[in-house]
Amino acid sequence: MTGSVKVHIVHAFTHNNAGGNPAGVVLDADQYTAEQKLHIAKAVGLSETAFVSRSDSAVFKLEFFTPNRQIAHCGHATVATFSLLRALDMVGEGLSSKETIDGNRDILIKADMAFMQQKAPRFQPISADDHHDGNHDGNHDGNHDGNHDGNQCAAVYNRILKSMGLSTQDLIPGQVPTIVNTGNSFLLIPINSRDHLAQIQAKQAEINAISEEFDLIGFYPFTLEAQDTGHAASTRMFAPRYGIDEEAATGMAAGPLACLLYSALQQAGPSLQIEQGYLMHPASPSLIHVDLDIRQGEIHSLMAGGRARVEKTLNIDL
């Protein structure tokens, strides 16, 4: 088919009605093929564009495309989509749901915020210790892929630090880079200061190579030294595997980080606020709210969300 497609540009995870991470949202997307959706996402040029279709198993079906491929989930595009649907009176306050290529997830609309469900976390630490066995204190299901022995683990650890322009001395004492999955896998890197987080020199080709090896969305370095003292952590996000050099807000990574903060860094829960985008050039301050569902001391699931601002519409030619 030919013609033009209306794309809503919505900034998700805004802070004080500014900043945030822009996503494209296309409504009534049943009529478009996967190839057309990828074409639209590439033309929009944002990190993700969400396509909303009818669903037989949830309230809406959502598909997410970066400029170069489809992705199973996207936090900021989900918040953008349901905030837009709320603004258009297509969904009301309370529980809703989305169908994705990876199953259905709950959505909660609460006042002017939208939250999305994520699964219980799986942790895979990557240590410099050649004798590291892949175990991690805290709640997890023990799923270490077993493909990397101690020597390989140490080699990957060193590659991770080199890809960020960091040394072991730049990490939080006693903490190591950890892959955390609550639906998608992200590499969380514990940085000991805001200055070191700001000074990261991201080597995109190496980040991409490690992301391919471990099936990661990307790298999510963080520090406990936040810009706002009320925030649990400040973060950055690098996902060259998906065509994203750096991103302003990543809900699907903030969920895993909140789990790590609770289980490994003894941050009080169950509600945590994570900031992102402050150190981008130009800065785009963003705030992600995470509510952990903790049962008998273990994380059962979580809801990650925030506020959004509908910015404008574009017309993309097919």
Secondary structure, 3 states (H helix, E strand, C coil): CCCEEEEEEEEEEEECCECCEEEEEECCHHHCCHHHHHHHHHHHCCCCEEEEECCCCCCEEEEEECCCCEECCCHHHHHHHHHHHHHCCCCCCEEEEEEECCEEEEEEEECCEEEEEEECCEEEECCCCCCCCCCCCCCCCCCCCCCCCHHHHHHHHHHHHHHHCCCHHHECCCCCCEEEECCCEEEEEEECCHHHHHCCCCCHHHHHHHHHHHCCCEEEEEECCCCCCCCCEEECCEEHHHCECCCCCCHHHHHHHHHHHHHCCCCCCCEEEEEECCCCCCCCCEEEEEEEEEECCEEEEEEEEEEEEEEEEEEEEC
